[in-house]
């Protein structure tokens, strides 16, 4: 994947990532699972 592709993916999933980050402020295991899901979505695009 090129840097441009990664940046585009990050930009398009910005709101989702922001929501996941908000959940991360909540001390729970949901944070780790959410981050893994985000990374998988970005990589598999």
C-alpha positions as CSV (number, residue, x, y, z in Angstrom):
1,X,0.0,0.0,0.0
2,X,1.2,3.5,-0.8
3,X,1.3,6.3,1.7
4,X,-1.4,8.1,-0.2
5,X,-3.7,5.0,0.0
6,X,-3.1,4.8,3.7
7,X,-3.9,8.5,4.2
8,X,-7.0,8.2,2.1
9,X,-8.2,5.2,4.2
10,X,-7.4,7.1,7.4
11,X,-9.3,10.1,6.2
12,X,-12.3,8.2,5.1
13,X,-12.5,6.3,8.4
14,X,-11.7,9.4,10.5
15,X,-15.1,9.5,12.2
16,X,-15.0,5.8,12.9
17,X,-11.5,6.1,14.4
18,X,-12.6,9.1,16.4
19,X,-15.5,7.1,17.9
20,X,-13.2,4.2,18.7
21,X,-10.8,6.7,20.4
22,X,-13.6,8.0,22.5
23,X,-14.3,4.4,23.6
24,X,-10.6,4.1,24.4
25,X,-11.0,6.8,27.0
26,X,-13.3,4.3,28.7
27,X,-11.0,1.8,30.5
28,X,-12.1,-1.5,28.9
29,X,-10.9,-4.2,26.5
30,X,-13.2,-2.8,23.8
31,X,-10.4,-0.3,23.0
32,X,-7.9,-3.0,21.9
33,X,-10.5,-4.8,19.9
34,X,-11.6,-1.6,18.2
35,X,-8.1,-0.6,17.3
36,X,-7.4,-4.1,15.8
37,X,-10.6,-3.8,13.7
38,X,-9.6,-0.3,12.5
39,X,-6.2,-1.6,11.5
40,X,-7.7,-4.6,9.7
41,X,-10.2,-2.4,7.8
42,X,-7.4,0.0,6.7
43,X,-5.1,-2.9,5.6
44,X,-7.7,-5.0,3.8
45,X,-9.0,-2.1,1.7
